[in-house]
Amino acid sequence: MLVLTRKTNESIMIGDEIKVTVVEVRGDQVKLGITAPKRISVHREEIFRAIQKENIQAAASQIGLGELERIWKNKKQEKNEK
């Protein structure tokens, strides 16, 4: 792990496109500003882990493409009948 020291309004660059700026330090909290291209997702770690967990569960689903197609067709029929 690389550990850097920065003061308020100082930044670090990650590659050519990601800039992390220390916005505020208050007590034991540090507020960071992150500038990155829209194609790069930026999440708090706990949110990132939750997304990974959901993706793993979805990938392990027992429903195959044929079953999904059948469910989709049934939903469309139900909607058309209303």
N, CA, C and O atoms as a printed pandas DataFrame, in Angstrom:
     atom_number atom_name residue_name chain_id  residue_number  x_coord  y_coord  z_coord
0              1         N          MET        A               1    0.852   -1.174    0.000
1              2        CA          MET        A               1    0.000    0.000    0.000
2              3         C          MET        A               1    0.894    1.233    0.000
3              4         O          MET        A               1    1.828    1.338    0.796
4              5         N          LEU        A               2    0.603    2.148   -0.887
5              6        CA          LEU        A               2    1.291    3.426   -0.932
6              7         C          LEU        A               2    0.580    4.384    0.018
7              8         O          LEU        A               2   -0.638    4.549   -0.064
8              9         N          VAL        A               3    1.321    5.007    0.904
9             10        CA          VAL        A               3    0.742    5.965    1.847
10            11         C          VAL        A               3    1.328    7.340    1.539
11            12         O          VAL        A               3    2.546    7.519    1.518
12            13         N          LEU        A               4    0.445    8.306    1.301
13            14        CA          LEU        A               4    0.864    9.661    0.976
14            15         C          LEU        A               4    0.291   10.633    1.999
15            16         O          LEU        A               4   -0.777   10.388    2.560
16            17         N          THR        A               5    0.982   11.712    2.239
17            18        CA          THR        A               5    0.497   12.766    3.126
18            19         C          THR        A               5    0.096   13.961    2.273
19            20         O          THR        A               5    0.871   14.418    1.433
20            21         N          ARG        A               6   -1.100   14.461    2.486
21            22        CA          ARG        A               6   -1.612   15.614    1.753
22            23         C          ARG        A               6   -2.306   16.541    2.732
23            24         O          ARG        A               6   -2.826   16.097    3.756
24            25         N          LYS        A               7   -2.315   17.814    2.423
25            26        CA          LYS        A               7   -3.030   18.807    3.213
26            27         C          LYS        A               7   -4.312   19.179    2.476
27            28         O          LYS        A               7   -4.501   18.798    1.321
28            29         N          THR        A               8   -5.190   19.922    3.143
29            30        CA          THR        A               8   -6.421   20.392    2.519
30            31         C          THR        A               8   -6.098   21.115    1.213
31            32         O          THR        A               8   -5.161   21.910    1.143
32            33         N          ASN        A               9   -6.884   20.825    0.191
33            34        CA          ASN        A               9   -6.755   21.373   -1.165
34            35         C          ASN        A               9   -5.567   20.818   -1.945
35            36         O          ASN        A               9   -5.297   21.288   -3.051
36            37         N          GLU        A              10   -4.858   19.843   -1.411
37            38        CA          GLU        A              10   -3.802   19.172   -2.162
38            39         C          GLU        A              10   -4.377   17.897   -2.767
39            40         O          GLU        A              10   -5.346   17.332   -2.258
40            41         N          SER        A              11   -3.766   17.456   -3.858
41            42        CA          SER        A              11   -4.311   16.323   -4.611
42            43         C          SER        A              11   -3.257   15.270   -4.896
43            44         O          SER        A              11   -2.058   15.498   -4.734
44            45         N          ILE        A              12   -3.734   14.118   -5.322
45            46        CA          ILE        A              12   -2.891   13.080   -5.911
46            47         C          ILE        A              12   -3.535   12.688   -7.233
47            48         O          ILE        A              12   -4.748   12.812   -7.404
48            49         N          MET        A              13   -2.724   12.220   -8.155
49            50        CA          MET        A              13   -3.216   11.746   -9.443
50            51         C          MET        A              13   -3.052   10.228   -9.499
51            52         O          MET        A              13   -2.024    9.685   -9.091
52            53         N          ILE        A              14   -4.070    9.564  -10.004
53            54        CA          ILE        A              14   -4.011    8.132  -10.259
54            55         C          ILE        A              14   -4.068    7.984  -11.774
55            56         O          ILE        A              14   -5.104    8.230  -12.390
56            57         N          GLY        A              15   -2.969    7.589  -12.360
57            58        CA          GLY        A              15   -2.884    7.572  -13.814
58            59         C          GLY        A              15   -3.006    8.984  -14.343
59            60         O          GLY        A              15   -2.658    9.949  -13.662
60            61         N          ASP        A              16   -3.508    9.100  -15.572
61            62        CA          ASP        A              16   -3.653   10.407  -16.203
62            63         C          ASP        A              16   -5.028   11.025  -16.007
63            64         O          ASP        A              16   -5.233   12.195  -16.332
64            65         N          GLU        A              17   -5.985   10.243  -15.474
65            66        CA          GLU        A              17   -7.371   10.675  -15.516
66            67         C          GLU        A              17   -8.077   10.826  -14.174
67            68         O          GLU        A              17   -9.153   11.420  -14.113
68            69         N          ILE        A              18   -7.500   10.309  -13.113
69            70        CA          ILE        A              18   -8.195   10.331  -11.821
70            71         C          ILE        A              18   -7.441   11.234  -10.852
71            72         O          ILE        A              18   -6.248   11.057  -10.604
72            73         N          LYS        A              19   -8.172   12.205  -10.315
73            74        CA          LYS        A              19   -7.587   13.156   -9.367
74            75         C          LYS        A              19   -8.350   13.042   -8.044
75            76         O          LYS        A              19   -9.578   13.120   -8.018
76            77         N          VAL        A              20   -7.616   12.858   -6.958
77            78        CA          VAL        A              20   -8.208   12.777   -5.623
78            79         C          VAL        A              20   -7.685   13.981   -4.825
79            80         O          VAL        A              20   -6.479   14.154   -4.645
80            81         N          THR        A              21   -8.625   14.799   -4.357
81            82        CA          THR        A              21   -8.271   16.024   -3.643
82            83         C          THR        A              21   -8.792   15.957   -2.212
83            84         O          THR        A              21   -9.927   15.544   -1.978
84            85         N          VAL        A              22   -7.962   16.363   -1.259
85            86        CA          VAL        A              22   -8.403   16.477    0.134
86            87         C          VAL        A              22   -9.196   17.776    0.226
87            88         O          VAL        A              22   -8.645   18.867    0.071
88            89         N          VAL        A              23  -10.499   17.644    0.480
89            90        CA          VAL        A              23  -11.389   18.800    0.536
90            91         C          VAL        A              23  -11.441   19.376    1.944
91            92         O          VAL        A              23  -11.441   20.593    2.131
92            93         N          GLU        A              24  -11.486   18.481    2.938
93            94        CA          GLU        A              24  -11.622   18.946    4.318
94            95         C          GLU        A              24  -11.139   17.859    5.264
95            96         O          GLU        A              24  -11.311   16.670    4.996
96            97         N          VAL        A              25  -10.539   18.268    6.364
97            98        CA          VAL        A              25  -10.162   17.357    7.447
98            99         C          VAL        A              25  -10.812   17.897    8.708
99           100         O          VAL        A              25  -10.562   19.033    9.110
100          101         N          ARG        A              26  -11.650   17.074    9.328
101          102        CA          ARG        A              26  -12.352   17.491   10.546
102          103         C          ARG        A              26  -12.325   16.320   11.523
103          104         O          ARG        A              26  -12.982   15.304   11.297
104          105         N          GLY        A              27  -11.577   16.461   12.592
105          106        CA          GLY        A              27  -11.458   15.381   13.574
106          107         C          GLY        A              27  -10.852   14.152   12.923
107          108         O          GLY        A              27   -9.771   14.214   12.337
108          109         N          ASP        A              28  -11.565   13.021   13.031
109          110        CA          ASP        A              28  -11.053   11.781   12.447
110          111         C          ASP        A              28  -11.656   11.493   11.070
111          112         O          ASP        A              28  -11.547   10.375   10.567
112          113         N          GLN        A              29  -12.289   12.497   10.460
113          114        CA          GLN        A              29  -12.868   12.328    9.128
114          115         C          GLN        A              29  -12.122   13.175    8.106
115          116         O          GLN        A              29  -11.713   14.305    8.372
116          117         N          VAL        A              30  -11.962   12.580    6.923
117          118        CA          VAL        A              30  -11.339   13.271    5.808
118          119         C          VAL        A              30  -12.341   13.281    4.669
119          120         O          VAL        A              30  -12.864   12.232    4.294
120          121         N          LYS        A              31  -12.613   14.444    4.118
121          122        CA          LYS        A              31  -13.524   14.570    2.983
122          123         C          LYS        A              31  -12.670   14.632    1.718
123          124         O          LYS        A              31  -11.794   15.487    1.591
124          125         N          LEU        A              32  -12.939   13.708    0.778
125          126        CA          LEU        A              32  -12.177   13.639   -0.462
126          127         C          LEU        A              32  -13.056   14.020   -1.640
127          128         O          LEU        A              32  -14.237   13.676   -1.679
128          129         N          GLY        A              33  -12.488   14.717   -2.582
129          130        CA          GLY        A              33  -13.153   14.994   -3.851
130          131         C          GLY        A              33  -12.464   14.156   -4.915
131          132         O          GLY        A              33  -11.235   14.110   -4.964
132          133         N          ILE        A              34  -13.231   13.497   -5.761
133          134        CA          ILE        A              34  -12.665   12.623   -6.782
134          135         C          ILE        A              34  -13.154   13.081   -8.148
135          136         O          ILE        A              34  -14.356   13.195   -8.389
136          137         N          THR        A              35  -12.214   13.337   -9.026
137          138        CA          THR        A              35  -12.528   13.695  -10.407
138          139         C          THR        A              35  -12.068   12.543  -11.281
139          140         O          THR        A              35  -10.887   12.197  -11.309
140          141         N          ALA        A              36  -13.030   11.949  -12.001
141          142        CA          ALA        A              36  -12.712   10.803  -12.855
142          143         C          ALA        A              36  -13.660   10.802  -14.047
143          144         O          ALA        A              36  -14.754   11.361  -13.964
144          145         N          PRO        A              37  -13.257   10.183  -15.155
145          146        CA          PRO        A              37  -14.154   10.078  -16.302
146          147         C          PRO        A              37  -15.430    9.320  -15.931
147          148         O          PRO        A              37  -15.410    8.470  -15.041
148          149         N          LYS        A              38  -16.535    9.624  -16.608
149          150        CA          LYS        A              38  -17.823    8.991  -16.296
150          151         C          LYS        A              38  -17.787    7.482  -16.490
151          152         O          LYS        A              38  -18.565    6.760  -15.865
152          153         N          ARG        A              39  -16.896    6.997  -17.346
153          154        CA          ARG        A              39  -16.830    5.554  -17.593
154          155         C          ARG        A              39  -16.226    4.780  -16.413
155          156         O          ARG        A              39  -16.278    3.551  -16.380
156          157         N          ILE        A              40  -15.658    5.500  -15.458
157          158        CA          ILE        A              40  -15.050    4.870  -14.284
158          159         C          ILE        A              40  -15.994    5.030  -13.098
159          160         O          ILE        A              40  -16.321    6.147  -12.697
160          161         N          SER        A              41  -16.425    3.909  -12.545
161          162        CA          SER        A              41  -17.308    3.945  -11.373
162          163         C          SER        A              41  -16.493    4.248  -10.126
163          164         O          SER        A              41  -15.396    3.723   -9.938
164          165         N          VAL        A              42  -17.046    5.098   -9.285
165          166        CA          VAL        A              42  -16.410    5.429   -8.005
166          167         C          VAL        A              42  -17.439    5.167   -6.920
167          168         O          VAL        A              42  -18.509    5.776   -6.913
168          169         N          HIS        A              43  -17.113    4.249   -5.988
169          170        CA          HIS        A              43  -18.028    3.876   -4.899
170          171         C          HIS        A              43  -17.260    3.819   -3.588
171          172         O          HIS        A              43  -16.050    3.591   -3.573
172          173         N          ARG        A              44  -17.972    4.026   -2.494
173          174        CA          ARG        A              44  -17.396    3.696   -1.184
174          175         C          ARG        A              44  -17.182    2.183   -1.165
175          176         O          ARG        A              44  -17.914    1.440   -1.818
176          177         N          GLU        A              45  -16.181    1.733   -0.418
177          178        CA          GLU        A              45  -15.837    0.309   -0.445
178          179         C          GLU        A              45  -17.005   -0.583   -0.043
179          180         O          GLU        A              45  -17.192   -1.643   -0.642
180          181         N          GLU        A              46  -17.790   -0.191    0.945
181          182        CA          GLU        A              46  -18.889   -1.054    1.382
182          183         C          GLU        A              46  -19.953   -1.186    0.289
183          184         O          GLU        A              46  -20.577   -2.239    0.158
184          185         N          ILE        A              47  -20.160   -0.137   -0.486
185          186        CA          ILE        A              47  -21.099   -0.201   -1.604
186          187         C          ILE        A              47  -20.530   -1.081   -2.707
187          188         O          ILE        A              47  -21.252   -1.890   -3.291
188          189         N          PHE        A              48  -19.243   -0.930   -2.997
189          190        CA          PHE        A              48  -18.570   -1.747   -4.000
190          191         C          PHE        A              48  -18.691   -3.233   -3.651
191          192         O          PHE        A              48  -18.984   -4.054   -4.521
192          193         N          ARG        A              49  -18.467   -3.576   -2.382
193          194        CA          ARG        A              49  -18.568   -4.983   -1.945
194          195         C          ARG        A              49  -20.003   -5.498   -2.088
195          196         O          ARG        A              49  -20.207   -6.644   -2.488
196          197         N          ALA        A              50  -20.990   -4.674   -1.768
197          198        CA          ALA        A              50  -22.393   -5.083   -1.899
198          199         C          ALA        A              50  -22.741   -5.332   -3.365
199          200         O          ALA        A              50  -23.457   -6.284   -3.675
200          201         N          ILE        A              51  -22.248   -4.493   -4.261
201          202        CA          ILE        A              51  -22.491   -4.682   -5.695
202          203         C          ILE        A              51  -21.855   -5.983   -6.165
203          204         O          ILE        A              51  -22.471   -6.743   -6.912
204          205         N          GLN        A              52  -20.628   -6.241   -5.731
205          206        CA          GLN        A              52  -19.958   -7.497   -6.098
206          207         C          GLN        A              52  -20.760   -8.700   -5.621
207          208         O          GLN        A              52  -20.938   -9.664   -6.365
208          209         N          LYS        A              53  -21.244   -8.648   -4.382
209          210        CA          LYS        A              53  -22.013   -9.753   -3.815
210          211         C          LYS        A              53  -23.281   -9.999   -4.635
211          212         O          LYS        A              53  -23.608  -11.144   -4.947
212          213         N          GLU        A              54  -23.991   -8.926   -4.984
213          214        CA          GLU        A              54  -25.209   -9.048   -5.801
214          215         C          GLU        A              54  -24.892   -9.647   -7.169
215          216         O          GLU        A              54  -25.640  -10.489   -7.667
216          217         N          ASN        A              55  -23.785   -9.216   -7.777
217          218        CA          ASN        A              55  -23.402   -9.747   -9.087
218          219         C          ASN        A              55  -23.084  -11.235   -9.014
219          220         O          ASN        A              55  -23.447  -11.993   -9.913
220          221         N          ILE        A              56  -22.410  -11.654   -7.954
221          222        CA          ILE        A              56  -22.090  -13.074   -7.783
222          223         C          ILE        A              56  -23.372  -13.880   -7.607
223          224         O          ILE        A              56  -23.515  -14.956   -8.187
224          225         N          GLN        A              57  -24.302  -13.363   -6.811
225          226        CA          GLN        A              57  -25.577  -14.058   -6.615
226          227         C          GLN        A              57  -26.360  -14.145   -7.914
227          228         O          GLN        A              57  -26.964  -15.178   -8.202
228          229         N          ALA        A              58  -26.359  -13.085   -8.696
229          230        CA          ALA        A              58  -27.078  -13.087   -9.966
230          231         C          ALA        A              58  -26.456  -14.082  -10.936
231          232         O          ALA        A              58  -27.169  -14.770  -11.666
232          233         N          ALA        A              59  -25.127  -14.160  -10.945
233          234        CA          ALA        A              59  -24.440  -15.084  -11.843
234          235         C          ALA        A              59  -24.705  -16.534  -11.456
235          236         O          ALA        A              59  -24.693  -17.419  -12.312
236          237         N          ALA        A              60  -24.944  -16.779  -10.166
237          238        CA          ALA        A              60  -25.180  -18.136   -9.682
238          239         C          ALA        A              60  -26.648  -18.539   -9.779
239          240         O          ALA        A              60  -27.012  -19.653   -9.401
240          241         N          SER        A              61  -27.483  -17.650  -10.277
241          242        CA          SER        A              61  -28.915  -17.912  -10.378
242          243         C          SER        A              61  -29.180  -19.169  -11.188
243          244         O          SER        A              61  -28.465  -19.467  -12.146
244          245         N          GLN        A              62  -30.205  -19.896  -10.800
245          246        CA          GLN        A              62  -30.560  -21.145  -11.470
246          247         C          GLN        A              62  -31.404  -20.915  -12.720
247          248         O          GLN        A              62  -31.706  -21.863  -13.445
248          249         N          ILE        A              63  -31.783  -19.675  -12.976
249          250        CA          ILE        A              63  -32.630  -19.387  -14.125
250          251         C          ILE        A              63  -31.754  -19.253  -15.366
251          252         O          ILE        A              63  -30.822  -18.450  -15.393
252          253         N          GLY        A              64  -32.060  -20.046  -16.392
253          254        CA          GLY        A              64  -31.333  -19.975  -17.650
254          255         C          GLY        A              64  -31.985  -18.976  -18.588
255          256         O          GLY        A              64  -33.025  -18.399  -18.271
256          257         N          LEU        A              65  -31.370  -18.775  -19.739
257          258        CA          LEU        A              65  -31.894  -17.816  -20.707
258          259         C          LEU        A              65  -33.269  -18.222  -21.216
259          260         O          LEU        A              65  -34.127  -17.364  -21.429
260          261         N          GLY        A              66  -33.490  -19.514  -21.412
261          262        CA          GLY        A              66  -34.797  -19.981  -21.871
262          263         C          GLY        A              66  -35.892  -19.648  -20.875
263          264         O          GLY        A              66  -36.988  -19.234  -21.254
264          265         N          GLU        A              67  -35.591  -19.830  -19.615
265          266        CA          GLU        A              67  -36.556  -19.521  -18.557
266          267         C          GLU        A              67  -36.825  -18.022  -18.491
267          268         O          GLU        A              67  -37.970  -17.600  -18.325
268          269         N          LEU        A              68  -35.775  -17.221  -18.619
269          270        CA          LEU        A              68  -35.954  -15.770  -18.622
270          271         C          LEU        A              68  -36.811  -15.329  -19.806
271          272         O          LEU        A              68  -37.653  -14.442  -19.668
272          273         N          GLU        A              69  -36.601  -15.945  -20.967
273          274        CA          GLU        A              69  -37.395  -15.602  -22.143
274          275         C          GLU        A              69  -38.866  -15.944  -21.912
275          276         O          GLU        A              69  -39.746  -15.167  -22.283
276          277         N          ARG        A              70  -39.139  -17.093  -21.307
277          278        CA          ARG        A              70  -40.507  -17.503  -21.009
278          279         C          ARG        A              70  -41.169  -16.521  -20.043
279          280         O          ARG        A              70  -42.320  -16.135  -20.243
280          281         N          ILE        A              71  -40.441  -16.112  -18.990
281          282        CA          ILE        A              71  -40.969  -15.154  -18.014
282          283         C          ILE        A              71  -41.262  -13.826  -18.701
283          284         O          ILE        A              71  -42.306  -13.221  -18.456
284          285         N          TRP        A              72  -40.357  -13.368  -19.556
285          286        CA          TRP        A              72  -40.533  -12.100  -20.270
286          287         C          TRP        A              72  -41.780  -12.141  -21.147
287          288         O          TRP        A              72  -42.566  -11.194  -21.160
288          289         N          LYS        A              73  -41.959  -13.235  -21.878
289          290        CA          LYS        A              73  -43.129  -13.361  -22.749
290          291         C          LYS        A              73  -44.417  -13.360  -21.936
291          292         O          LYS        A              73  -45.398  -12.731  -22.332
292          293         N          ASN        A              74  -44.424  -14.054  -20.810
293          294        CA          ASN        A              74  -45.609  -14.081  -19.945
294          295         C          ASN        A              74  -45.936  -12.680  -19.417
295          296         O          ASN        A              74  -47.103  -12.291  -19.367
296          297         N          LYS        A              75  -44.902  -11.923  -19.023
297          298        CA          LYS        A              75  -45.124  -10.561  -18.519
298          299         C          LYS        A              75  -45.713   -9.684  -19.620
299          300         O          LYS        A              75  -46.626   -8.899  -19.369
300          301         N          LYS        A              76  -45.195   -9.815  -20.832
301          302        CA          LYS        A              76  -45.709   -9.014  -21.947
302          303         C          LYS        A              76  -47.165   -9.369  -22.234
303          304         O          LYS        A              76  -47.977   -8.487  -22.513
304          305         N          GLN        A              77  -47.500  -10.676  -22.166
305          306        CA          GLN        A              77  -48.882  -11.106  -22.404
306          307         C          GLN        A              77  -49.806  -10.541  -21.336
307          308         O          GLN        A              77  -50.893  -10.051  -21.643
308          309         N          GLU        A              78  -49.371  -10.610  -20.081
309          310        CA          GLU        A              78  -50.189  -10.081  -18.965
310          311         C          GLU        A              78  -50.420   -8.587  -19.161
311          312         O          GLU        A              78  -51.522   -8.099  -18.914
312          313         N          LYS        A              79  -49.412   -7.864  -19.594
313          314        CA          LYS        A              79  -49.528   -6.429  -19.779
314          315         C          LYS        A              79  -50.515   -6.135  -20.940
315          316         O          LYS        A              79  -51.320   -5.207  -20.852
316          317         N          ASN        A              80  -50.442   -6.914  -21.997
317          318        CA          ASN        A              80  -51.318   -6.706  -23.148
318          319         C          ASN        A              80  -52.762   -7.038  -22.838
319          320         O          ASN        A              80  -53.674   -6.469  -23.438
320          321         N          GLU        A              81  -52.984   -7.961  -21.901
321          322        CA          GLU        A              81  -54.357   -8.373  -21.539
322          323         C          GLU        A              81  -55.027   -7.328  -20.647
323          324         O          GLU        A              81  -56.251   -7.343  -20.520
324          325         N          LYS        A              82  -54.290   -6.445  -20.041
325          326        CA          LYS        A              82  -54.863   -5.441  -19.128
326          327         C          LYS        A              82  -55.431   -4.270  -19.848
327          328         O          LYS        A              82  -55.946   -3.347  -19.217
